[in-house]
């Protein structure tokens, strides 16, 4: 009679290893808030690229609301706010110039003041303000604008000449002469400075 013998056990290398499935750890509440904040942050960056600064500001504010620890959120929020001010000021400059060209001085001054509030160190705006203040005979305002321009560009001879003309307009010939002389210190060949000096008594 044939004797039954059991089959030998399989070798170790023949045993198929079962794959163990690892489940990802659930995100913490903080990580979820950060992920949500990043979505709004990306929306803000996209809006910035389209110069839609109001949408960008709202998006960055939402990012901060979701996750206050994002340093970049605050940086870009400040940048968007500044760019919005500059954009609004540029529009007001155009309106101011249009009103002035149409001889609507009261409306020009109103727009000018709004623009100066938004962007008080804009060179183009300050130059325009000098023209308008002089037209309105507001000499102190014109002087302040010229001094602000000189603070930003202390070596600009043209500004000293304009300041000298302003003082001459007010019959302050001593200060007028001083400004024309300073202009020539910066630019010895400044034609207008020489001309203005020769016109003084």
C-alpha positions in Angstrom: 0.0 0.0 0.0 1.2 3.5 -0.9 2.0 5.5 2.2 0.6 9.2 2.1 3.2 11.7 2.9 2.3 15.4 3.3 3.8 17.9 1.0 6.8 19.8 2.3 6.1 23.3 3.6 6.8 26.1 1.1 10.1 27.9 1.3 10.2 31.4 2.7 11.0 32.9 -0.6 8.0 31.3 -2.2 5.6 32.9 0.2 4.0 36.0 -1.3 4.3 38.9 0.9 1.0 40.7 1.4 1.1 44.4 0.7 0.3 46.4 3.8 -1.8 49.4 3.1 -1.0 52.5 5.1 -3.7 55.0 5.7 -2.6 58.7 5.6 -2.8 60.6 8.8 -5.7 63.0 8.8 -4.7 66.7 8.5 -4.7 68.8 11.6 -7.1 71.7 11.9 -4.2 74.1 11.5 -3.0 72.4 8.3 -6.5 72.5 6.8 -6.8 76.2 7.6 -3.4 76.8 6.0 -4.5 74.9 2.9 -7.7 77.0 2.6 -5.7 80.2 3.2 -3.3 79.3 0.4 -6.3 78.9 -2.0 -7.3 82.5 -1.3 -3.6 83.6 -1.5 -3.3 82.2 -5.0 -6.5 84.0 -6.0 -5.0 87.2 -4.7 -1.8 86.7 -6.7 -3.9 86.1 -9.8 -5.9 89.3 -9.2 -2.7 91.3 -8.7 -1.5 90.1 -12.1 -4.7 91.5 -13.6 -4.3 94.8 -11.7 -7.6 94.0 -9.9 -6.3 95.3 -6.6 -9.6 95.4 -4.8 -10.1 91.6 -5.4 -6.5 91.0 -4.4 -6.9 92.8 -1.1 -10.1 90.9 -0.3 -8.4 87.6 -1.1 -5.3 88.3 1.0 -7.5 89.5 3.9 -9.4 86.1 3.6 -6.0 84.3 3.7 -5.1 86.1 7.0 -8.6 85.3 8.4 -8.1 81.6 7.7 -4.5 81.4 8.8 -2.9 84.4 10.6 0.6 82.9 10.6 1.3 83.4 6.9 3.9 86.2 6.7 3.6 86.4 2.9 -0.1 87.2 3.2 0.6 90.4 5.1 3.4 91.4 2.7 1.2 91.0 -0.4 -1.8 92.7 1.3 0.3 95.8 2.0 1.6 95.7 -1.5 -1.9 95.4 -3.0 -3.1 98.3 -0.8 -0.3 100.5 -2.0 -0.8 99.7 -5.6 -4.5 100.4 -5.3 -3.7 103.8 -3.9 -1.3 104.5 -6.7 -3.8 103.4 -9.3 -6.5 105.6 -7.8 -4.1 108.5 -7.6 -3.2 108.1 -11.3 -6.9 108.2 -12.3 -7.3 111.3 -10.2 -4.3 112.9 -11.8 -5.8 112.5 -15.2 -9.1 113.9 -14.0 -7.3 116.9 -12.4 -5.4 117.6 -15.6 -8.7 117.4 -17.6 -10.5 119.8 -15.3 -7.5 122.2 -15.4 -7.3 122.2 -19.2 -11.0 122.9 -19.3 -10.5 125.9 -16.9 -12.5 124.2 -14.1 -10.1 125.2 -11.4 -12.4 124.4 -8.4 -12.9 120.8 -9.6 -9.3 120.5 -10.5 -8.3 121.4 -6.9 -10.8 119.0 -5.4 -9.4 116.1 -7.5 -5.8 117.2 -6.8 -6.4 117.1 -3.0 -7.8 113.6 -3.2 -4.9 112.4 -5.2 -2.4 114.0 -2.8 -4.0 112.2 0.1 -3.5 108.8 -1.8 0.0 109.4 -3.1 1.6 112.6 -1.6 5.1 111.8 -2.9 4.2 111.3 -6.6 6.5 113.6 -8.6 4.1 114.0 -11.5 1.3 114.9 -9.1 3.5 117.4 -7.2 4.5 119.1 -10.5 0.9 119.3 -11.5 0.0 120.7 -8.1 2.5 123.5 -8.4 0.9 124.6 -11.7 -2.6 124.5 -10.2 -1.7 126.2 -6.9 0.0 129.0 -8.8 -3.1 129.4 -11.1 -5.2 129.6 -8.0 -2.8 132.0 -6.3 -2.3 129.6 -3.4 1.4 130.4 -3.0 2.0 128.5 0.3 0.6 125.3 -1.2 2.8 125.7 -4.2 5.8 126.4 -2.0 5.2 123.2 0.0 4.9 121.2 -3.2 8.2 122.5 -4.5 10.0 121.9 -1.2 8.7 118.3 -1.2 10.0 117.9 -4.8 13.4 119.3 -3.7 13.5 116.9 -0.8 13.2 114.0 -3.2 15.6 115.5 -5.8 17.8 118.0 -4.0 20.1 118.4 -7.0 17.3 119.4 -9.5 18.2 122.9 -10.6 14.8 123.3 -12.4 13.0 123.1 -9.0 15.1 125.9 -7.5 14.3 128.1 -10.5 10.6 127.4 -10.1 10.9 128.2 -6.4 12.7 131.4 -7.2 9.9 132.4 -9.6 7.4 131.7 -6.9 9.2 134.1 -4.5 9.6 136.7 -7.2 5.8 136.5 -7.8 5.3 137.4 -4.2 7.9 140.3 -4.5 10.3 138.4 -2.2 13.3 139.3 -4.4 15.9 138.3 -1.8 14.7 134.7 -1.5 14.1 134.6 -5.3 17.8 135.5 -5.9 18.9 132.9 -3.5 17.0 130.2 -5.3 18.4 131.2 -8.7 21.9 131.2 -7.3 21.4 127.7 -5.8 20.2 126.5 -9.2 23.4 127.8 -10.8 25.5 126.0 -8.2 23.9 122.8 -9.4 24.0 123.7 -13.1 26.3 126.6 -14.0 24.8 126.7 -17.6 21.2 126.7 -16.6 19.8 129.3 -19.1 16.6 130.1 -17.3 18.4 130.7 -13.9 20.7 133.2 -15.7 17.7 134.8 -17.4 15.8 135.2 -14.2 18.7 136.6 -12.3 19.2 139.2 -15.0 15.6 140.2 -14.8 15.9 141.0 -11.1 16.5 144.7 -10.2 
